[in-house]
Amino acid sequence: MPGRLKIILAFALLGFLAGVIAYVTYKEVIPVLIKSFPFLLSTEWFISGLAGAGFTLILIVLWAYVSKQ
């Protein structure tokens, strides 16, 4: 299998897994968090911080897999 096709399929798989994780988070985890911490999850700064932390973690993990050090 050519190298480019492997990379495209790897990114397709990563995108699929990210979608599944986002779906499970939306359906299962967020309602539990809202019930447990309604005062904290209603603030915009906290939600923005969570989104930024998640995005940064995704970028770091991708960078770690791509770099060859």
PyMOL Python script that loads the backbone (N, CA, C, O; Angstrom):
from pymol import cmd

cmd.read_pdbstr("""\
ATOM      1  N   MET A   1       0.853  -1.175   0.000  1.00  0.00           N
ATOM      2  CA  MET A   1       0.000   0.000   0.000  1.00  0.00           C
ATOM      3  C   MET A   1       0.901   1.239   0.000  1.00  0.00           C
ATOM      4  O   MET A   1       1.779   1.361   0.854  1.00  0.00           O
ATOM      5  N   PRO A   2       0.696   2.143  -0.930  1.00  0.00           N
ATOM      6  CA  PRO A   2       1.535   3.348  -0.993  1.00  0.00           C
ATOM      7  C   PRO A   2       1.452   4.171   0.289  1.00  0.00           C
ATOM      8  O   PRO A   2       0.471   4.108   1.030  1.00  0.00           O
ATOM      9  N   GLY A   3       2.517   4.950   0.529  1.00  0.00           N
ATOM     10  CA  GLY A   3       2.619   5.730   1.759  1.00  0.00           C
ATOM     11  C   GLY A   3       1.503   6.744   1.941  1.00  0.00           C
ATOM     12  O   GLY A   3       0.981   6.902   3.044  1.00  0.00           O
ATOM     13  N   ARG A   4       1.134   7.428   0.872  1.00  0.00           N
ATOM     14  CA  ARG A   4       0.090   8.453   0.995  1.00  0.00           C
ATOM     15  C   ARG A   4      -1.256   7.847   1.366  1.00  0.00           C
ATOM     16  O   ARG A   4      -2.010   8.418   2.154  1.00  0.00           O
ATOM     17  N   LEU A   5      -1.544   6.709   0.802  1.00  0.00           N
ATOM     18  CA  LEU A   5      -2.814   6.056   1.102  1.00  0.00           C
ATOM     19  C   LEU A   5      -2.864   5.627   2.566  1.00  0.00           C
ATOM     20  O   LEU A   5      -3.914   5.720   3.202  1.00  0.00           O
ATOM     21  N   LYS A   6      -1.746   5.161   3.101  1.00  0.00           N
ATOM     22  CA  LYS A   6      -1.691   4.795   4.516  1.00  0.00           C
ATOM     23  C   LYS A   6      -1.956   6.000   5.401  1.00  0.00           C
ATOM     24  O   LYS A   6      -2.684   5.899   6.388  1.00  0.00           O
ATOM     25  N   ILE A   7      -1.372   7.135   5.058  1.00  0.00           N
ATOM     26  CA  ILE A   7      -1.562   8.347   5.858  1.00  0.00           C
ATOM     27  C   ILE A   7      -3.009   8.816   5.777  1.00  0.00           C
ATOM     28  O   ILE A   7      -3.593   9.209   6.786  1.00  0.00           O
ATOM     29  N   ILE A   8      -3.584   8.776   4.591  1.00  0.00           N
ATOM     30  CA  ILE A   8      -4.980   9.201   4.432  1.00  0.00           C
ATOM     31  C   ILE A   8      -5.901   8.294   5.243  1.00  0.00           C
ATOM     32  O   ILE A   8      -6.812   8.772   5.919  1.00  0.00           O
ATOM     33  N   LEU A   9      -5.663   6.990   5.175  1.00  0.00           N
ATOM     34  CA  LEU A   9      -6.493   6.059   5.939  1.00  0.00           C
ATOM     35  C   LEU A   9      -6.286   6.229   7.443  1.00  0.00           C
ATOM     36  O   LEU A   9      -7.232   6.087   8.218  1.00  0.00           O
ATOM     37  N   ALA A  10      -5.057   6.531   7.859  1.00  0.00           N
ATOM     38  CA  ALA A  10      -4.798   6.759   9.281  1.00  0.00           C
ATOM     39  C   ALA A  10      -5.555   7.991   9.768  1.00  0.00           C
ATOM     40  O   ALA A  10      -6.141   7.968  10.851  1.00  0.00           O
ATOM     41  N   PHE A  11      -5.549   9.065   8.983  1.00  0.00           N
ATOM     42  CA  PHE A  11      -6.287  10.263   9.384  1.00  0.00           C
ATOM     43  C   PHE A  11      -7.794  10.035   9.342  1.00  0.00           C
ATOM     44  O   PHE A  11      -8.530  10.589  10.159  1.00  0.00           O
ATOM     45  N   ALA A  12      -8.251   9.228   8.401  1.00  0.00           N
ATOM     46  CA  ALA A  12      -9.677   8.895   8.369  1.00  0.00           C
ATOM     47  C   ALA A  12     -10.069   8.128   9.626  1.00  0.00           C
ATOM     48  O   ALA A  12     -11.123   8.380  10.210  1.00  0.00           O
ATOM     49  N   LEU A  13      -9.222   7.193  10.041  1.00  0.00           N
ATOM     50  CA  LEU A  13      -9.485   6.433  11.264  1.00  0.00           C
ATOM     51  C   LEU A  13      -9.460   7.346  12.488  1.00  0.00           C
ATOM     52  O   LEU A  13     -10.323   7.237  13.359  1.00  0.00           O
ATOM     53  N   LEU A  14      -8.481   8.242  12.559  1.00  0.00           N
ATOM     54  CA  LEU A  14      -8.417   9.186  13.682  1.00  0.00           C
ATOM     55  C   LEU A  14      -9.652  10.087  13.718  1.00  0.00           C
ATOM     56  O   LEU A  14     -10.192  10.363  14.789  1.00  0.00           O
ATOM     57  N   GLY A  15     -10.091  10.538  12.555  1.00  0.00           N
ATOM     58  CA  GLY A  15     -11.295  11.363  12.495  1.00  0.00           C
ATOM     59  C   GLY A  15     -12.527  10.603  12.939  1.00  0.00           C
ATOM     60  O   GLY A  15     -13.378  11.147  13.643  1.00  0.00           O
ATOM     61  N   PHE A  16     -12.629   9.343  12.530  1.00  0.00           N
ATOM     62  CA  PHE A  16     -13.752   8.509  12.950  1.00  0.00           C
ATOM     63  C   PHE A  16     -13.746   8.329  14.464  1.00  0.00           C
ATOM     64  O   PHE A  16     -14.781   8.470  15.115  1.00  0.00           O
ATOM     65  N   LEU A  17     -12.572   8.016  15.025  1.00  0.00           N
ATOM     66  CA  LEU A  17     -12.473   7.832  16.473  1.00  0.00           C
ATOM     67  C   LEU A  17     -12.784   9.124  17.221  1.00  0.00           C
ATOM     68  O   LEU A  17     -13.433   9.092  18.267  1.00  0.00           O
ATOM     69  N   ALA A  18     -12.332  10.250  16.701  1.00  0.00           N
ATOM     70  CA  ALA A  18     -12.641  11.529  17.333  1.00  0.00           C
ATOM     71  C   ALA A  18     -14.150  11.785  17.321  1.00  0.00           C
ATOM     72  O   ALA A  18     -14.702  12.298  18.294  1.00  0.00           O
ATOM     73  N   GLY A  19     -14.807  11.430  16.230  1.00  0.00           N
ATOM     74  CA  GLY A  19     -16.253  11.589  16.151  1.00  0.00           C
ATOM     75  C   GLY A  19     -16.990  10.701  17.139  1.00  0.00           C
ATOM     76  O   GLY A  19     -17.954  11.135  17.768  1.00  0.00           O
ATOM     77  N   VAL A  20     -16.543   9.463  17.278  1.00  0.00           N
ATOM     78  CA  VAL A  20     -17.165   8.547  18.234  1.00  0.00           C
ATOM     79  C   VAL A  20     -16.971   9.066  19.659  1.00  0.00           C
ATOM     80  O   VAL A  20     -17.911   9.068  20.454  1.00  0.00           O
ATOM     81  N   ILE A  21     -15.767   9.501  19.977  1.00  0.00           N
ATOM     82  CA  ILE A  21     -15.489  10.031  21.319  1.00  0.00           C
ATOM     83  C   ILE A  21     -16.318  11.276  21.586  1.00  0.00           C
ATOM     84  O   ILE A  21     -16.839  11.445  22.688  1.00  0.00           O
ATOM     85  N   ALA A  22     -16.447  12.148  20.599  1.00  0.00           N
ATOM     86  CA  ALA A  22     -17.265  13.356  20.772  1.00  0.00           C
ATOM     87  C   ALA A  22     -18.730  12.987  21.007  1.00  0.00           C
ATOM     88  O   ALA A  22     -19.399  13.601  21.838  1.00  0.00           O
ATOM     89  N   TYR A  23     -19.226  11.992  20.283  1.00  0.00           N
ATOM     90  CA  TYR A  23     -20.612  11.562  20.450  1.00  0.00           C
ATOM     91  C   TYR A  23     -20.854  10.996  21.845  1.00  0.00           C
ATOM     92  O   TYR A  23     -21.832  11.347  22.505  1.00  0.00           O
ATOM     93  N   VAL A  24     -19.959  10.120  22.288  1.00  0.00           N
ATOM     94  CA  VAL A  24     -20.114   9.518  23.616  1.00  0.00           C
ATOM     95  C   VAL A  24     -20.009  10.593  24.692  1.00  0.00           C
ATOM     96  O   VAL A  24     -20.761  10.577  25.667  1.00  0.00           O
ATOM     97  N   THR A  25     -19.083  11.518  24.516  1.00  0.00           N
ATOM     98  CA  THR A  25     -18.946  12.611  25.477  1.00  0.00           C
ATOM     99  C   THR A  25     -20.222  13.437  25.537  1.00  0.00           C
ATOM    100  O   THR A  25     -20.694  13.786  26.619  1.00  0.00           O
ATOM    101  N   TYR A  26     -20.776  13.747  24.378  1.00  0.00           N
ATOM    102  CA  TYR A  26     -21.987  14.566  24.330  1.00  0.00           C
ATOM    103  C   TYR A  26     -23.184  13.842  24.951  1.00  0.00           C
ATOM    104  O   TYR A  26     -23.980  14.457  25.662  1.00  0.00           O
ATOM    105  N   LYS A  27     -23.310  12.558  24.690  1.00  0.00           N
ATOM    106  CA  LYS A  27     -24.479  11.815  25.159  1.00  0.00           C
ATOM    107  C   LYS A  27     -24.361  11.327  26.598  1.00  0.00           C
ATOM    108  O   LYS A  27     -25.366  11.279  27.308  1.00  0.00           O
ATOM    109  N   GLU A  28     -23.174  10.968  27.042  1.00  0.00           N
ATOM    110  CA  GLU A  28     -23.019  10.313  28.341  1.00  0.00           C
ATOM    111  C   GLU A  28     -22.316  11.178  29.392  1.00  0.00           C
ATOM    112  O   GLU A  28     -22.808  11.304  30.514  1.00  0.00           O
ATOM    113  N   VAL A  29     -21.201  11.759  29.052  1.00  0.00           N
ATOM    114  CA  VAL A  29     -20.357  12.420  30.046  1.00  0.00           C
ATOM    115  C   VAL A  29     -20.886  13.800  30.419  1.00  0.00           C
ATOM    116  O   VAL A  29     -20.942  14.138  31.601  1.00  0.00           O
ATOM    117  N   ILE A  30     -21.268  14.588  29.447  1.00  0.00           N
ATOM    118  CA  ILE A  30     -21.694  15.961  29.731  1.00  0.00           C
ATOM    119  C   ILE A  30     -22.937  16.017  30.617  1.00  0.00           C
ATOM    120  O   ILE A  30     -22.958  16.835  31.537  1.00  0.00           O
ATOM    121  N   PRO A  31     -23.983  15.196  30.401  1.00  0.00           N
ATOM    122  CA  PRO A  31     -25.126  15.241  31.325  1.00  0.00           C
ATOM    123  C   PRO A  31     -24.752  14.912  32.769  1.00  0.00           C
ATOM    124  O   PRO A  31     -25.287  15.511  33.702  1.00  0.00           O
ATOM    125  N   VAL A  32     -23.836  13.963  32.956  1.00  0.00           N
ATOM    126  CA  VAL A  32     -23.403  13.622  34.315  1.00  0.00           C
ATOM    127  C   VAL A  32     -22.659  14.792  34.941  1.00  0.00           C
ATOM    128  O   VAL A  32     -22.867  15.107  36.113  1.00  0.00           O
ATOM    129  N   LEU A  33     -21.799  15.432  34.170  1.00  0.00           N
ATOM    130  CA  LEU A  33     -21.067  16.591  34.692  1.00  0.00           C
ATOM    131  C   LEU A  33     -22.000  17.752  35.022  1.00  0.00           C
ATOM    132  O   LEU A  33     -21.807  18.438  36.025  1.00  0.00           O
ATOM    133  N   ILE A  34     -22.995  17.971  34.193  1.00  0.00           N
ATOM    134  CA  ILE A  34     -23.941  19.068  34.449  1.00  0.00           C
ATOM    135  C   ILE A  34     -24.743  18.793  35.713  1.00  0.00           C
ATOM    136  O   ILE A  34     -25.014  19.715  36.482  1.00  0.00           O
ATOM    137  N   LYS A  35     -25.126  17.547  35.941  1.00  0.00           N
ATOM    138  CA  LYS A  35     -25.854  17.213  37.166  1.00  0.00           C
ATOM    139  C   LYS A  35     -24.957  17.328  38.391  1.00  0.00           C
ATOM    140  O   LYS A  35     -25.412  17.737  39.460  1.00  0.00           O
ATOM    141  N   SER A  36     -23.690  16.971  38.243  1.00  0.00           N
ATOM    142  CA  SER A  36     -22.767  16.992  39.373  1.00  0.00           C
ATOM    143  C   SER A  36     -22.275  18.398  39.712  1.00  0.00           C
ATOM    144  O   SER A  36     -22.166  18.755  40.885  1.00  0.00           O
ATOM    145  N   PHE A  37     -21.983  19.183  38.697  1.00  0.00           N
ATOM    146  CA  PHE A  37     -21.414  20.517  38.899  1.00  0.00           C
ATOM    147  C   PHE A  37     -22.180  21.567  38.097  1.00  0.00           C
ATOM    148  O   PHE A  37     -21.606  22.157  37.182  1.00  0.00           O
ATOM    149  N   PRO A  38     -23.439  21.821  38.401  1.00  0.00           N
ATOM    150  CA  PRO A  38     -24.211  22.767  37.578  1.00  0.00           C
ATOM    151  C   PRO A  38     -23.677  24.194  37.648  1.00  0.00           C
ATOM    152  O   PRO A  38     -23.746  24.924  36.660  1.00  0.00           O
ATOM    153  N   PHE A  39     -23.148  24.601  38.792  1.00  0.00           N
ATOM    154  CA  PHE A  39     -22.657  25.969  38.938  1.00  0.00           C
ATOM    155  C   PHE A  39     -21.384  26.189  38.130  1.00  0.00           C
ATOM    156  O   PHE A  39     -21.167  27.282  37.607  1.00  0.00           O
ATOM    157  N   LEU A  40     -20.546  25.170  38.023  1.00  0.00           N
ATOM    158  CA  LEU A  40     -19.264  25.334  37.343  1.00  0.00           C
ATOM    159  C   LEU A  40     -19.404  25.237  35.837  1.00  0.00           C
ATOM    160  O   LEU A  40     -18.765  25.997  35.110  1.00  0.00           O
ATOM    161  N   LEU A  41     -20.218  24.329  35.361  1.00  0.00           N
ATOM    162  CA  LEU A  41     -20.355  24.148  33.922  1.00  0.00           C
ATOM    163  C   LEU A  41     -21.262  25.180  33.267  1.00  0.00           C
ATOM    164  O   LEU A  41     -21.399  25.182  32.044  1.00  0.00           O
ATOM    165  N   SER A  42     -21.875  26.040  34.035  1.00  0.00           N
ATOM    166  CA  SER A  42     -22.697  27.083  33.434  1.00  0.00           C
ATOM    167  C   SER A  42     -21.893  28.344  33.142  1.00  0.00           C
ATOM    168  O   SER A  42     -22.405  29.272  32.514  1.00  0.00           O
ATOM    169  N   THR A  43     -20.656  28.389  33.585  1.00  0.00           N
ATOM    170  CA  THR A  43     -19.829  29.563  33.322  1.00  0.00           C
ATOM    171  C   THR A  43     -19.103  29.403  31.995  1.00  0.00           C
ATOM    172  O   THR A  43     -18.575  28.335  31.689  1.00  0.00           O
ATOM    173  N   GLU A  44     -19.081  30.472  31.215  1.00  0.00           N
ATOM    174  CA  GLU A  44     -18.490  30.424  29.880  1.00  0.00           C
ATOM    175  C   GLU A  44     -16.985  30.207  29.924  1.00  0.00           C
ATOM    176  O   GLU A  44     -16.441  29.508  29.069  1.00  0.00           O
ATOM    177  N   TRP A  45     -16.310  30.785  30.893  1.00  0.00           N
ATOM    178  CA  TRP A  45     -14.851  30.658  30.941  1.00  0.00           C
ATOM    179  C   TRP A  45     -14.428  29.218  31.177  1.00  0.00           C
ATOM    180  O   TRP A  45     -13.406  28.783  30.648  1.00  0.00           O
ATOM    181  N   PHE A  46     -15.192  28.474  31.958  1.00  0.00           N
ATOM    182  CA  PHE A  46     -14.846  27.082  32.235  1.00  0.00           C
ATOM    183  C   PHE A  46     -15.033  26.220  30.995  1.00  0.00           C
ATOM    184  O   PHE A  46     -14.194  25.374  30.687  1.00  0.00           O
ATOM    185  N   ILE A  47     -16.128  26.434  30.288  1.00  0.00           N
ATOM    186  CA  ILE A  47     -16.404  25.664  29.077  1.00  0.00           C
ATOM    187  C   ILE A  47     -15.353  25.978  28.011  1.00  0.00           C
ATOM    188  O   ILE A  47     -14.894  25.072  27.315  1.00  0.00           O
ATOM    189  N   SER A  48     -14.969  27.240  27.876  1.00  0.00           N
ATOM    190  CA  SER A  48     -13.929  27.609  26.919  1.00  0.00           C
ATOM    191  C   SER A  48     -12.591  26.989  27.301  1.00  0.00           C
ATOM    192  O   SER A  48     -11.837  26.551  26.431  1.00  0.00           O
ATOM    193  N   GLY A  49     -12.297  26.951  28.578  1.00  0.00           N
ATOM    194  CA  GLY A  49     -11.061  26.335  29.040  1.00  0.00           C
ATOM    195  C   GLY A  49     -11.017  24.851  28.732  1.00  0.00           C
ATOM    196  O   GLY A  49      -9.981  24.336  28.312  1.00  0.00           O
ATOM    197  N   LEU A  50     -12.130  24.156  28.937  1.00  0.00           N
ATOM    198  CA  LEU A  50     -12.189  22.733  28.604  1.00  0.00           C
ATOM    199  C   LEU A  50     -11.987  22.494  27.108  1.00  0.00           C
ATOM    200  O   LEU A  50     -11.269  21.577  26.708  1.00  0.00           O
ATOM    201  N   ALA A  51     -12.620  23.318  26.298  1.00  0.00           N
ATOM    202  CA  ALA A  51     -12.478  23.172  24.851  1.00  0.00           C
ATOM    203  C   ALA A  51     -11.031  23.426  24.431  1.00  0.00           C
ATOM    204  O   ALA A  51     -10.489  22.688  23.608  1.00  0.00           O
ATOM    205  N   GLY A  52     -10.409  24.450  24.982  1.00  0.00           N
ATOM    206  CA  GLY A  52      -9.019  24.746  24.656  1.00  0.00           C
ATOM    207  C   GLY A  52      -8.075  23.649  25.109  1.00  0.00           C
ATOM    208  O   GLY A  52      -7.138  23.301  24.391  1.00  0.00           O
ATOM    209  N   ALA A  53      -8.310  23.103  26.289  1.00  0.00           N
ATOM    210  CA  ALA A  53      -7.466  22.018  26.788  1.00  0.00           C
ATOM    211  C   ALA A  53      -7.606  20.774  25.914  1.00  0.00           C
ATOM    212  O   ALA A  53      -6.609  20.126  25.596  1.00  0.00           O
ATOM    213  N   GLY A  54      -8.822  20.440  25.528  1.00  0.00           N
ATOM    214  CA  GLY A  54      -9.036  19.282  24.668  1.00  0.00           C
ATOM    215  C   GLY A  54      -8.383  19.446  23.304  1.00  0.00           C
ATOM    216  O   GLY A  54      -7.764  18.516  22.788  1.00  0.00           O
ATOM    217  N   PHE A  55      -8.522  20.629  22.725  1.00  0.00           N
ATOM    218  CA  PHE A  55      -7.922  20.898  21.422  1.00  0.00           C
ATOM    219  C   PHE A  55      -6.395  20.823  21.499  1.00  0.00           C
ATOM    220  O   PHE A  55      -5.747  20.272  20.609  1.00  0.00           O
ATOM    221  N   THR A  56      -5.830  21.381  22.567  1.00  0.00           N
ATOM    222  CA  THR A  56      -4.379  21.343  22.740  1.00  0.00           C
ATOM    223  C   THR A  56      -3.882  19.919  22.921  1.00  0.00           C
ATOM    224  O   THR A  56      -2.850  19.548  22.363  1.00  0.00           O
ATOM    225  N   LEU A  57      -4.600  19.121  23.690  1.00  0.00           N
ATOM    226  CA  LEU A  57      -4.201  17.724  23.861  1.00  0.00           C
ATOM    227  C   LEU A  57      -4.219  16.961  22.548  1.00  0.00           C
ATOM    228  O   LEU A  57      -3.328  16.153  22.284  1.00  0.00           O
ATOM    229  N   ILE A  58      -5.211  17.210  21.736  1.00  0.00           N
ATOM    230  CA  ILE A  58      -5.285  16.546  20.429  1.00  0.00           C
ATOM    231  C   ILE A  58      -4.084  16.938  19.571  1.00  0.00           C
ATOM    232  O   ILE A  58      -3.471  16.084  18.930  1.00  0.00           O
ATOM    233  N   LEU A  59      -3.748  18.227  19.559  1.00  0.00           N
ATOM    234  CA  LEU A  59      -2.598  18.674  18.776  1.00  0.00           C
ATOM    235  C   LEU A  59      -1.294  18.062  19.279  1.00  0.00           C
ATOM    236  O   LEU A  59      -0.451  17.661  18.477  1.00  0.00           O
ATOM    237  N   ILE A  60      -1.121  17.988  20.589  1.00  0.00           N
ATOM    238  CA  ILE A  60       0.098  17.412  21.160  1.00  0.00           C
ATOM    239  C   ILE A  60       0.211  15.930  20.824  1.00  0.00           C
ATOM    240  O   ILE A  60       1.293  15.456  20.475  1.00  0.00           O
ATOM    241  N   VAL A  61      -0.885  15.199  20.923  1.00  0.00           N
ATOM    242  CA  VAL A  61      -0.855  13.770  20.602  1.00  0.00           C
ATOM    243  C   VAL A  61      -0.530  13.568  19.126  1.00  0.00           C
ATOM    244  O   VAL A  61       0.277  12.703  18.785  1.00  0.00           O
ATOM    245  N   LEU A  62      -1.145  14.352  18.250  1.00  0.00           N
ATOM    246  CA  LEU A  62      -0.834  14.246  16.824  1.00  0.00           C
ATOM    247  C   LEU A  62       0.628  14.565  16.556  1.00  0.00           C
ATOM    248  O   LEU A  62       1.280  13.866  15.779  1.00  0.00           O
ATOM    249  N   TRP A  63       1.149  15.603  17.183  1.00  0.00           N
ATOM    250  CA  TRP A  63       2.545  15.966  17.001  1.00  0.00           C
ATOM    251  C   TRP A  63       3.467  14.847  17.490  1.00  0.00           C
ATOM    252  O   TRP A  63       4.476  14.555  16.849  1.00  0.00           O
ATOM    253  N   ALA A  64       3.133  14.227  18.603  1.00  0.00           N
ATOM    254  CA  ALA A  64       3.963  13.153  19.146  1.00  0.00           C
ATOM    255  C   ALA A  64       3.998  11.952  18.203  1.00  0.00           C
ATOM    256  O   ALA A  64       5.036  11.304  18.069  1.00  0.00           O
ATOM    257  N   TYR A  65       2.895  11.652  17.559  1.00  0.00           N
ATOM    258  CA  TYR A  65       2.890  10.534  16.627  1.00  0.00           C
ATOM    259  C   TYR A  65       3.619  10.859  15.330  1.00  0.00           C
ATOM    260  O   TYR A  65       4.224   9.978  14.721  1.00  0.00           O
ATOM    261  N   VAL A  66       3.567  12.114  14.907  1.00  0.00           N
ATOM    262  CA  VAL A  66       4.177  12.496  13.633  1.00  0.00           C
ATOM    263  C   VAL A  66       5.690  12.677  13.778  1.00  0.00           C
ATOM    264  O   VAL A  66       6.438  12.306  12.873  1.00  0.00           O
ATOM    265  N   SER A  67       6.149  13.232  14.886  1.00  0.00           N
ATOM    266  CA  SER A  67       7.583  13.483  15.054  1.00  0.00           C
ATOM    267  C   SER A  67       8.320  12.168  15.251  1.00  0.00           C
ATOM    268  O   SER A  67       7.764  11.198  15.765  1.00  0.00           O
ATOM    269  N   LYS A  68       9.577  12.151  14.835  1.00  0.00           N
ATOM    270  CA  LYS A  68      10.348  10.906  14.874  1.00  0.00           C
ATOM    271  C   LYS A  68      11.503  10.981  15.856  1.00  0.00           C
ATOM    272  O   LYS A  68      12.522  10.328  15.634  1.00  0.00           O
ATOM    273  N   GLN A  69      11.390  11.735  16.915  1.00  0.00           N
ATOM    274  CA  GLN A  69      12.488  11.851  17.886  1.00  0.00           C
ATOM    275  C   GLN A  69      12.392  10.826  18.956  1.00  0.00           C
ATOM    276  O   GLN A  69      13.237  10.787  19.851  1.00  0.00           O
TER     277      GLN A  69
END
""", "prot")
cmd.dss("prot")
cmd.show_as("cartoon", "prot")
cmd.util.cbc("prot")
cmd.orient("prot")
